[in-house]
């Protein structure tokens, strides 16, 4: 006569073996083993465990957390700390949002294999409205050449002067009056080639913005991104000049022409670290 | 042993363990009711009864705690080791004494804690799962386990007394001298 299951030694050995296996299962599989018995046991225990739990919470109420005995000065200092932390987090959040917006706007028009970005620090900025120039701490020694574009994140700031120095060089900023650049205006996030308007953007005499003059019905709207597409500066193609912020009437031909105002996303000339997009030599 | 009585007792142990967690917690430590139940059964029941009861009670602990991981098995094996220890020692003990239950809760509990700790630690070994548990410290686990056992030992005196009073209902058969 066969032994009942519960007294069978073989069954016991098999169960122990199974338990060893389930004990050493990878977590992703072990979860599946435990989910059904856990759910079953928890649901079945509710008629007893819930009233008991309710009673135990009545007898021993849940603590609302440690009470801190702070003086008014300590409290003010703590609040100051939290406020500072809050400001820092806010700044980080803002920075991340701007970076994300810049990444959304980026249009890669250059082959990354052809260029080599060089990081540089801005050591001086003359803040001259008529000839804005910033000095960076890298030069020809690291491969920088004349007319190399200088960018911050995805924003175009300027171009290296024609004859850069060995260890440092001046950057002619794009905001200098009279500077012009072939650009493409395009709705943000639009597929390549869709809604594209090609034109030439000019820096305003104030150095605060760029503009493009177009006949009525040009189709450009505020929010369009504007990026460099100038054959004179092939390594700058795709970098942002700014965004269209407003469409104004042309000061001289208000009846048939509009002036598209483009403002840069970042303050030009005020960045601490920038990238110089140099041509790869090898 | 009457398995229906066992099922009711195991159910109550599990439900009370769930419901009283907040009430009797000291620091992060709670007593382990199923262990007291196992000690009581191991002192009275037959060897195979003890083995199966240990596995079932251990499984209840596995699915009740799920603290370190979601694993099912380590505590069941730990309880099996505890049950085996009790079977080896019980002929030397006064099986109807509440103090025996208390002392054996501590002694057998060491094995019940040791086995899952070893199994958790083994998970970090490359040729097994190679999937160590994050922030797992065997020393901390053993220390916590020891404090839990001390607490369980204290609780086992009233619970053990209640269990001994209900002994008739369990239907343990007569056990001859020297029988396991």
Interface residues (C-beta under 8 A of the other chain):
Chain A: X6 X7 X9 X12 X15 X16 X18 X19 X20 X21 X22 X23 X24 X25 X26 X27 X30 X31 X33 X34 X37 X38 X41 X42 X44 X45 X47 X48 X49 X50 X51 X52 X53 X55 X56 X57 X59 X60 X62
Chain B: X11 X12 X14 X15 X16 X18 X19 X20 X21 X22 X23 X24 X48 X49 X51 X52 X55 X59 X60 X62 X63 X64 X66 X69 X70 X71 X72 X73 X74 X76 X77 X80 X119 X122 X123 X128 X129 X131
